């Protein structure tokens, strides 16, 4: 499974698990205080950005002390003594917080993988002024004021992948070429000052396809490649 797809499914799974933990904790805590447990569960889960949970702490919990399970009298949290066999809610709250922290870590890893995605580029062998590269999903954007040397990238061809590579170029002066290479097979495409073409990828097999932009005294350029 693709790493990014795996991270997405993991985040969604943890999100569902966190909501279950939070819903159970809210229900049990609200019920122990004589509140409308179902209503507070709906508020906590549906009000976005954890504002529902904040409302529960500021209004529900604060204004409603616990009920004694034997006599029904109201008492503060410090006075309340859990009856024998009572199930603690702390584990549910700890589970929710743990899921939340792991989700944050996975989200950071996901955005990091976006920057180091299949369409990742490297400009270590190029000399550029005002060089900006943007790699989001299946798109590679490059813009520069001046560029000489090579920029390397790669994409992965799979079953069901698009059969054409879209290329759009703007260039004030100099020259640019794009080379597609897979094993011993390569195709070199000259990129004129104003280019908008589609390159057929049927000649390449499933697997990694290397891309390389070669620039020679290129000035004022923009290259947009997507598939």
N, C-alpha and C positions, 0 to 999 in steps of 0.2 A: 504494500500500500504506500502511496506517496506520503512523504513525511508531513507535508502541509495538510493533506486531507486527514491524516491520522491525528494531528493536533486539533483540527477543527472538531472531529468526532469526540475526542477526549474532553475538549472544553464544553461541548454540548452535554455530554454525559455527566460531567461534574456539575454543570449548572442545574440539571434535573435533580441530581442527588442533593445538592445544596438546598434546593427549593423543598424537597421532601423533608430534610432535617429541620429547616426553618418552620415549615408548616406544622410538623408534629410538635416541635417545641412550643410554638405559639398556642396551639390548641390546648396542650396540657397545662401550660402556665395560666392561660386565660380561664380555663375551666376551674383551676384551683382557687381562683380569685372571684368566682361567681360571675364572670363576665360572659358575654355572648361569644363563645369560643369560635364558632363558625364565621361570624362576621369579622372578627379580628384576624382570622386566618386569611380571609379574602382581602382585607385591607393590607396586611403585611406583604402578601404575595403579589398583589396586583399594582399597588402604588409603586412607581418606578424609583430607581436609584436609592433603594433602601429607606426611602422616606416613610413608607408604611411601618417599618420596624421602629424608626425613630418616633413616629406618632404613638406607637404602642408603649414605648418606654416612657414618653413624656406625659401621655394621657392615661392610657389603660392601666399600666402597672402602678403609676404614681398615685392615681386617684382611687384605686381599688385594692385594699389590703386583702390578705388571704382569709379564707374561712376555715374555722376549726372543723375538721371532718367529723367530730363527735357532737359538739354542741351548736355548731353553726355560727359562733360569734366571730367578729372581725378582729384581726390582729395584724401587727406589722410583721415584716419579713424577719426581723430580729427575734420576735416573740414566737414565731411559728416553729413548731417542732414536727418534723415529718413523722407520720405514723409508721409503725413497723410494716415492712414489705412495700413501702412507697418507692416507686421508680423515680430516680433522679432525672431531671431534665438537662443537667449540665452536659451530659454526653452528647445530646442532640445539638446543643449550641456549639460545643467544641467541634462536632462533625461539620456543621455549617461553616464555621470560621476556617477550618482546615481546607474544605473544598474551595472556599473563596480564595485562599492564599495560593493553592495549587493552580486555580484558574488564572490568576494574575501571572504566575510564573510561566504557564503554558502560553498565555497570550503574548508575553514578551518573547518567548521562543518562536512563536508564529511570525511575529513581525520581523524578528531577526532572520528567519528563513526566507521571508519575502525579499529581504535585501540580498540574501545569498541564494536566490532561487535558480531554477534551471536556466533562466535567461540572464545569469550573472555575467558581468563584464569585468575585465581587468585592463587597466591602462598603464601597467608598469613599464611597457616598452614604448610608450608614446610621450611626446612632448606637446603639451597644449596650453593655450591661454584661454581662460574663461570656459574651461571644459566642464560640462554638467552632464551627468548620466542619470537616467531615471529608469529603474527596473521594477515594474509592477505587473505581476501575473505573466501574461504572454506578450508583453510589450516591452520594447527596448527603445528608449529615446536618448539621443545624443545631440548636444548643441555645443558650439565652440566659436570663439573668435579666431583662433589660429590652432592648427593641428598638423603634426607630422609624426609618422610612425603608425603603430597598429593598436587596435582595440579588439580584444578577444571576448567571445561569448559562446554559449552553447544552448541548444534546445533539445528536448527529447521527443522523438517521434514514436507514437504508440498507435495501436489499432484504434481507428475512429478519429485520429488527429486530423486537423485541416490539411488539405492536399496542396495548398498554396501559401507562399510566404509573401506578405504585402510589404512593399518598400516604397518609401516616399522621401525624397531628398531635395534640399535647397542648398545651393553653394554659390558663393560670390566669385571665388577664383580658386585655382589649384585643381587637384584631382583626387578622386575617391574611388576605391573599388571595394566590392564585397565578395569574399570568397566563402563558399559553402564546402565543407570537407567532411567526408565520412570514410575512413579507411583509405583506400587508394583512389577513391572517386572524389573529384572536386569540380566545382563550377565557379568561375570568376565572372562577376557582373560589374561592368563599369557604371559608375553613378555620375551622370552628367549634372550640370548646374541646376537643372530642374527635372527630376526623375520621379515617376510614379508608375510602378510596374508590379506585376504579380509573378513570382517565380514558382514554377511547378516543382513539387517535392516528391512526385511519384517515383523518381529515379533513385531515391534513397530508401533504405530499409529501416525497419523499426530499430531504435537505439539512439545514441547520442549523435547529434549533428553539430559540428564545430562551425562557428561563424567568425570571420575576421574582417574588420574594416581596415584598409590600408590607406593612409593619407599622405599626400605629398604637397607640402606648402599650401594646404587647404585653408581658406579664409572664409569667415562668416558662414558657417555651415550648420545645417540641421538635418538629422537623419532619424526617421521614425520607421521601425521595423516591428511588425506584429503578424500574428497568424491565428 
